[in-house]
Amino acid sequence: MTDINKKYFENRNKDLVNRKKENIYKRHENSIKTINCLLKASNLKEINNDSILLDVGSGDGSLINYLSSKKISCDGCDIND
């Protein structure tokens, strides 16, 4: 990883840590609702407790934490992994 990439990810993760958990979870909740609307419109299975998800580019892991709190099986990876 280049120094520029490393600096970007370090700064991004510091910014994410400073955000309130409730705000982050609300953002993820809205994202999942939007994704489910798109999946439903495409006649595909919506995300639910039976889903198994991979978050590519998981950053600070907040989406993984949110999905886990909703009992959705998930894992994540990021460029640093």
Residue pairs with C-beta under 8 A, 6 or more apart in sequence:
1 79
1 80
5 79
9 59
9 78
9 79
9 80
12 59
13 59
13 60
16 24
16 59
16 60
16 62
17 60
21 62
24 62
24 66
25 62
25 66
25 69
28 62
28 63
28 66
28 67
29 66
31 63
32 47
32 67
35 47
36 46
36 47
39 45
39 46
39 47
40 46
45 51
47 53
47 72
48 72
49 70
49 71
49 72
51 72
51 73
52 73
52 74
53 67
53 72
53 73
53 74
53 75
54 74
54 75
54 76
54 77
55 63
55 64
55 67
55 74
55 75
55 76
55 77
56 76
56 77
57 77
57 78
57 79
58 64
58 76
58 77
58 78
59 78
61 76
63 74
63 76
64 74
64 75
64 76
67 74
68 74
